[in-house]
Amino acid sequence: MDEECDYTIGNVVEILSNEFSGLTISKVRYLESKGLVAPHRTVSGYRKYSESDLAQLRWVLRQQREHFLPLRVIRERLSSGGRQSETG
């Protein structure tokens, strides 16, 4: 893995909550369980997020909020390379 994974799940919620009010640790875990983000795991099992993980989460949350897309559709777009830009 080339990219540093410096953020804990708490850091992620703190960073993104300014843009996405009501974001919780549970929501981030849920999005992971649905295959929408895959953070690095430490040896002890803690999630560690990189800058690109943050960008992907931001994109997913925007798709939900601005386009009202179901998670299934968002996941399909991610797997098919549909995420062209962070603002997409």
N, C-alpha and C positions, 0 to 999 in steps of 0.2 A: 504494500500500500504506500503510495508516494505522498498522498496528502495527509497532513497532520489532522488528528481527530482530537480537538481540544475542548469540546463543549460537552457538558453533562446534559441530561434531559431537563434538569432544572434551569440551566443556562439557556437552553433552546426556548423554553416557555417564556422566560424572562425577556429574551431578545425579540421574540415574535409577538408577544402579547401587546406591544404598542400598536402593531398593525392589525392584529386579530384578537380583539377583546374576547375574553371568555375562554381563551385557549388554556387547556389544562394538561398536566402530565398524562392523565388517562387518555385524553384525545390523541396525543402524540403516540402513545403506546398502541392505541387502537389503529391508527394509520399504519404503523409498522406491522401490526398483525394482518392487515389487509394487503400487505406487499407494496405499499406506496413509498416507503423509505426503508433503508437497510443500514442502520448505523453499525459501526465497528463495535465488537464486544471485547472487553478486557478479559484477561485470564479468569478473573473473579466474576465475570458475567455482567459487569456494568456497561451501559450503552455510552458510547463516545461518538459525538457527531462532528463532522467536518464542515467546512464552508459550503461544499457542494451539497451535503445533506441538508443544510439550512436553506439553501437556494431551492432545492427540490421540495422541501416542506412548504416553503413560501408559495411556490408555484401551485402545489396541490391545494392549499388552502384558498388561494385566489380562484382556482377553477371552481371550487365549491361555492364560494361566496359570490363571485361575479357572474358565473355562467350556470350556476345551479346544477352542475353535473354530478351524477351519481359516482360513487367511488369506483364501481366496475368500469365505467367509461374512462375515468381518469387513469386507472391502472392500465387499460388497453392503450391509451395514448402514450403513456410512459414506455410501455414495452415495445411499441411500434416506432419509437423515436419521435413522438408527436410534440414533445416539449422543445420547441425551437428556441425560445428565449425565456428568461426569467419572468418577463412581463406577459408572455404568451397569451 
